[in-house]
Amino acid sequence: MHTAGAVTGAGRAGAVVGEVDPAPLRPPLTKRLQPGHWVALDVVFAAALTALFLVGSTGPAFGVPAWAVVTLSLATTLPVAVRRLWPIPVLVVVVAASVAMLAIGDGKDPSAVVALAFYVVAVRYPWRTSAAVLAGVVPLMAAGWATGAPTLEHGGVVPSVLTSAALIIAAWVTGVAVKQQRAYSVGLREQAERRAQAQVAEARREVIRERLRIARELHDVVAHSLSLIAVQAGVGSYVAGAQPEEAARALASIEATSRGALRDMRRLVGVLREGDPAEPDLGPARGLADLDQLVTGTADAGVRVQLEVRGTSCSLPPGIDLAAYRIVQEALTNVVKHAKTTASRVVVAYSDDALSLEVTDDGIGAALAAANGSPGHGIAGMAERVSLYGGEFHASPLPGRGFRVVARLPFNSIPGDAADGAAR
């Protein structure tokens, strides 16, 4: 039956909504570090670099006073402590102080400090921007090495410039790679979030579809059965005194109709209570093979049904078989409830590619439709069933008297989930 998918759809919705993506994996030593922690580490690192630059200096050349050397050393190393807060200003100060230190020949190589400051710039800014900055920093450092060349004890200017440039370029390449990896990780998380949201939305739509299917099944079962019971009860009450045998027949028909309705209701409830230890007997879904019972029940309600089958009957997909039965059932229910007639006609026509249904009567359907002004739930439910299988549906009054319902269900337009749900 259609309703079997309801629990499945609802379960999927609950599973998707309840899922929580695991926290992204991070190295054990960094998974708890906040931005303030990184700044604190930079402060400690800057203090260590400052001590390294101040201790063991070979002294300046060209008669530069010691206080100037100390000032340049502090300007080179201390800004590293706040490189994550102001990347570009820190880099400008560090490069300027480093070039000055190289020019006065202090004996210390500040290339590693420049590389540390430049790494944050490469991480924070677009690669084109950081590449432009790199193109300015490397020549400045080379100029500093060239100016302080007379103080170099060994190696010469070229090796020192190449080593400094290689260190700074390596910091730039590393920063750009880290930036791209972070952007890739963010993209993956956003993609996963969008996919999860799409799954939640699809699960909710599935739940809504299953609710509509359940509503159609409940309407078809309850409305048809109660309509027949109401008519038969009225007949029994009317003839109870004068024709007890007719009243007994009406009561027997009420009993049979109510038992059939109870079976259908148990089947619906049994599907909804998935995993019920009682394990109710669901039985097969209704189909066109049950039309004879439907015709008999309608006749007991006072409306004779002429059933005509055209073409060669064949084994139908479960979904179409159930939909066709429900359409005929609802159309006959409307005849019993509204047409105020004692006769109707059902035509079932098989063809190579479709199943056609036609239900007509000679009652007051035209007047009823004009009075209501809009179709009821029954006609809307029939139209929904037909549209589910890509078919055609028409329901309209006949000229003069009567009403006509026509449905065409193609065999080659069966949605898989609908057919599976109907089969269940």
N, C-alpha and C positions, 0 to 999 in steps of 0.2 A: 504493500500500500504506500501511498505518498508519504504517510506520516513517519515512516521509519527513518527518513533522513533528518527529522526534526531533532532527535536526540543527538545524532551525529553532528549536525550543524551547530547545535547549541554547545555540544562538548568541545568542538573545535574553537568556537568563539571564546569559551571559558579558558581553554588552554592557551590561546594566543594572548588574551588579555592578562592572564595570570603570569605569563612568562616574564622574567626579568633578565636582561642581558647581563652576563657576568662582567665584572669590572675588568678593564683592560690590563693585561699582564705588564708589569714593570719590573726592572731589576730590584732585587731585595733591598739594596742599599739606598734606593731613590724613591721607593713607592710611598714613603711618608714625608718626603721633603716638600715643604711649601716654599713659595718665592722668598719669604724672609730668611729661610734656612740657607738658600743659595747665596743670598747677599752676605750672610754671616760667614759662610765659607770663603767668599771672595775677600772679606775683610782680613781673615786670618792669612789667606794666601798673599794679599798685598803687604801685610806686615812682614811676612817671611822674605818676600822679594826685597823690601826696603832694607832689612837687616843685611841681606846678601850683598846689596849694592854699596852699602855704607862701610862694610867691613872688608878689608883686603884690597881697597882701591889703590892703584899704582900712583895716583895723584895726577892732577891736571898738567897739561903742557901750555905753552904760550903764556905763562905767567898769570893764569886765571886763579883768583883767590879761592881758598878752600870753601868758604861759605857759599860761593856760587856753585861749586860742585855738589855740595850737600843739597842745595835747593833744587838743582836739576835732577838729582837722584830721587828726591821726594816727589817731584813733579812727574817723574817717569813711572814710579811704582805705586804710589798711594792711590791715584785715580782708578786703578784696577778694582779697588774695593767697591766702587759704584758703577762698574761697567754695564751691569744689567739694568740699571735705572736710567742712565743717560748714555747710550752707546756712542753716538756721534761726537758729543762734546768730549767724552773721555778719550776717544781715539785721537781727536785733534790735539788735546793737551799732551797725551803720551807721545805722539809722533813728533810734535814740536820739541819736547824736552829730550827725546831720544836723539834727534838730529843734532841738537845743540851739544849733547854729551859726546857724540861721535866726533863732532867738529873740534872740541877742546881736548880730545884724546884722553878721556878718563880711564880708559883701559877696560871698561865693561861693555859687553855686547847686549844692547837692549832689544834685540830683534825678537826674542821670545816674549817680552812684555808687549811689544806691538802686536805680535800674533795673537796673544790672549785678548787684547782689546778688539782686534779686527774680527775675531771669531764671532763675537756677539753681534757685530754689525752685519756679518754675512747671514746670521740666523734670523735677525729681526727684519731685514729689509729685502726687497726684491733683488734677484741676482744681478739684474742690469745696474741697479743703483750701487750695489756693493762692488761690482766689477769696475764701475767708474771710479769709485773711491780707491780701489786697489791700484788702478792705473796712475793715481796721484801719489799714493803712499810709497810705492816701490822706488820711483825716481828720487823722492826726497831722501829716503834712507840711503840710496846710492850716493847722493850728493854729500850726505854726512860722512859716509865712509871715505869718500874722495878727499874731503876737506881735512880730515884727521889722518890722512895717509902717512905723513912724516912720523907719527907716533906709533905706527904699527911695528911690532918687533919682528914679526915673521909672517909669511903667507902672502902679503901683498893685498892690494885693493880688490882685485877681481875675484879671488876666492871668497873674500869676506862678503862682497856684494852678492855673489851668487848664493852663498849660504843663507844670507839674510832674506833675499828674495824668495828662495825655495821655502823657507820656514813660514813667511807671511802668506805665500800662495797656498801652501798646504793648509794653513788655518782657514783661508777663504774657501777652498774646495770642501773642507770638512764642514764648515758652517752651512754652505749651500746644500750639501748632501743631507745634513740633519734637518734643514728647513723643508726639503722635499719629502723626507721620510715622515715628518710630522704632518705635513699637508696631506700625504697619502693616508696616514692613519686617521686623520680627521674625516677625510672623504669616505673611508671605509665605515667609520662609525655613523656618519650621516646617511650613507647608503643603507646600512643595517637598520637604522631608525625608520627611514622611509619604507623599507621592506616590511618591517614589523607593523607600521601604521597601515600599510596596504593590506596586510594579512588580517589585522583587526577589523578594518572596514569591510573586507570581503566576508569575514566570518559573521559580522553583524548583518550584512545583506543576506547571507545564507540563512541566518536565524529568521529574518523577516520573511524570506521565501517559504521556509518551513512552516511558519505561523500561518501564512496564507493557505498553504496546502492543508494543514490541519483544519483551518476554518472551513475550507471547502468540503472536506470529508464530513465534518460534524454537521454542517448545514445539510448536505445531501442525505445523510443517514437520518438525522432527527426530523428534518422538515418533511421528508417523504413519509416516514413512518407515522409521525404524529398527525399528518393530514389524513392518511388513510384511517387511522384509529378514530379521529374526530368524526369523520363521515360515517364510519360503521357504527360508532356509538350513537350518533344521531338517528340512524336507521333503526337500531335496536330499541332505542327509547320510544320511537314513534310507533313501532309495531308490537311492542312488548305485550300489550293487552289483547289485541285482535289477532295477531299471528305469532304465537310463542315460538313456533318452529323457525320462522324467519329471524326472530330476535336471538334464538340460540345460535343460528348460523352466523349472525353478525358478531356475537360474543366469541365464537370460535375463531372467526377471522381476526378479531382484535387480539386474541391470544397469540395466534400464529404471527401476526405482524409485529406485536411487541416482542415476542421471543426473537424474531429475526433482527429487530433493532438492537436488542440487548446483546446479541452475538456480535453485531458490528461494533457496538460501543466497547464491548470487552476487547475486541481485536484492536481498536484504536488505543484504548488505555494500556493494553498489554505492550504495544509497541513503544508507547511513551515511557513506560516503566521498564526501561532496559535494565537487565540484570535482576529482575524481580525473582526471588527464589521460588515463587509459585509457578514460574515458567508457564504462562497461559498458552493455550493452543491457539496460535494465530490463524491457522488455516489459510487457504488461498484467497487472494483478492477477488472481488466481484469482477464479472466480465459479461460479454454478450451471451455466454452460455446460460446465464441466469435470467435472461429476458423472459422466459416462460413463467418463472415464479413472479417476476415483476408484473407481467400482464395479468396473472391470476389475482395478485393482491390488488391491483387497480380495479379489476372487475368486481372484486368483493366490495370495493368502495363505491360501486355504482356506475363506473365508467368502463364500457366495453372497449377493448383495444384490438384493432385489426393489425396483426403483425405480418409484414411481408418482407421476405429476404430475396434479394436479387443478386445474381452472380454466384460464383462458387466460393463458399466460405473457406477461409484459410486460418492457419494459426497466426494470431496477431501478437505483436510485441505486448508484454504485460501492461506497459504504460498506456498504450492506445486502447487496449481492451478495457481497462478500468475507466479511462476517460469517456469512452463511448457509452459504457453502461451508465455512468453518472449523468451524462448529458440526457440520455433517454429518461432516466429516473426523474431528473429535475423537470424536464418538459412535461412528463405525465403528472408530476406533483402539481404543477401550475394548472394543468387541465382540471384536476380534481378540485383544487382550491378556488379557482377563479372562473373557469369557463362556463360553469352551470350547463353542462351538457352530459349526455350519457354515452357518447361515442367519440373515439379518436382513432388515429391511424399512425402506425410506425413503419417506416420503410428503412431497411438496412441494405445498402448496396455495396458489394465488393467489386473492386477493379484491380488492375495490375499494380497501380501505384498509390491507391488511396482507399479509404473507407468513408462512405457518405451516409449521413443519417438525416431523416426527415420525420418530424412529428407534427401532425396537423389535427385540428378539431373544428367543429362547426359551432362553437359556443360564442360567448360575447367578449372574446378577446380584444376585438377592435375598440369597443366601448370602454373596456377596462383600461387598456393602454392609454386611451385619450384622457381618462379620468385621472390616472396616476401621473401622467406627464413624464415619467422617467422609469427606466427598468429597475427591478428590484435586485436583491442580492442573488437570487437564483439565476437570472439571465446574465448578470455580471460574472458569476462563477462559471457558467457554461462558456462564456466568451474567454475567460482566463484559461480554462482547460484547453480550448482549441488553439489559442495563441501560443500556449506552451509548446505545442507541437508544430507550429508554423502553418496552421490550417486556416480555413475560412469559416466564418460564422455569421448567420443572419437570423434575426428574430423580428418578425413584424406581423401586424394584423393582415388578414386576408380581406379582399374586397367584400363588403357586405357583412358577413359574419365569419367568425373563426380566427384562428391564430396559427402561424406556421413557424417552426424552428428548423433551420437547416445548418448542418455542420459537415465539414469535409476535413478529414485527418489524413495527411499524406504519410506514407510509410518511410520516405527518404529524408525526413526532417525531424528526426527524433533526437532531442538533446540527451546526451548520455546520462547526466545526473537525474533527469526527470524519469527516464526509463528505468534506471536502477532503483530510484526511490519508489516508483510505482510497483516494480516487481517485488520489492520488500514489503 
